[in-house]
Amino acid sequence: MPISAADLEAAIRAAMPVTYLEIEDTSNGCGENYSVFVVSQAFEGKNTLARHRFINEVLKKEIAQMHAFSQKTLTPTQYQTYLAQQAAS
């Protein structure tokens, strides 16, 4: 059974406060490949590996049903820097 973006969103939002969340189905709609971009205060003080492990644990059931999954995780401060860099380019 394919995973929906709504399922992923609900699981992520239930696990942490979310400042920004972008979920992209990169499998042309079949629900087997997803990319998520999560900005949360919950990531403060955690390195990238710890953040990714946290998301992997939150989405353990969903990821097990996917072919591919990628993620980008930032703190709100890092996200503001990211937005500034995007605006400058």
C-alpha positions in Angstrom: 0.0 0.0 0.0 1.5 3.4 -1.0 2.3 6.0 1.6 0.7 9.4 1.2 2.3 12.8 1.9 -0.5 13.3 4.4 0.5 10.2 6.4 4.1 11.5 6.5 3.0 15.0 7.5 0.8 13.7 10.3 3.5 11.5 11.7 6.1 14.3 11.7 3.8 17.0 13.1 2.7 14.6 15.9 6.4 14.0 16.9 7.7 17.6 17.1 6.9 21.3 16.7 7.4 22.1 13.0 8.4 25.5 11.7 8.4 24.5 8.1 7.7 21.2 6.3 7.9 20.3 2.7 7.1 16.8 1.5 7.8 15.9 -2.1 6.7 12.6 -3.8 9.7 12.0 -6.1 8.1 8.8 -7.5 5.6 10.4 -9.9 2.7 9.8 -7.6 3.1 6.1 -6.7 4.1 6.9 -3.1 7.3 4.9 -3.0 9.9 7.7 -3.0 9.7 10.8 -0.8 11.9 13.7 0.0 11.2 15.7 3.2 12.5 19.1 4.3 11.9 19.6 8.0 12.6 22.7 10.0 12.1 22.4 13.8 13.3 23.7 17.1 13.6 20.1 18.2 16.8 19.8 16.1 18.6 22.5 18.3 21.8 21.0 19.7 21.6 17.9 17.5 24.0 17.1 14.7 22.8 16.0 11.2 23.1 12.3 12.0 21.1 12.6 15.2 18.4 14.6 13.4 18.2 12.1 10.6 18.0 9.2 13.1 15.2 11.0 14.9 13.2 11.4 11.6 13.9 7.8 10.6 12.5 6.6 14.0 9.4 8.8 13.7 8.8 7.5 10.2 10.0 3.9 10.7 6.8 2.2 9.7 6.4 4.5 6.6 10.0 4.2 5.5 9.8 0.4 5.6 7.2 0.6 2.8 9.2 2.9 0.6 11.7 2.4 -2.1 13.7 5.6 -1.4 13.6 8.3 1.2 15.7 11.4 1.6 15.6 14.2 4.1 16.9 17.7 4.9 16.7 18.9 8.5 17.4 22.4 9.8 16.9 24.4 12.9 14.9 27.7 12.5 18.2 29.7 12.6 19.7 27.5 9.9 16.6 27.9 7.9 16.8 31.7 8.0 20.4 31.5 6.8 19.2 29.1 4.0 16.5 31.5 2.9 18.9 34.4 2.8 21.3 32.4 0.7 18.5 31.4 -1.7 17.4 35.1 -2.0 20.9 36.2 -2.7 21.4 33.7 -5.6 
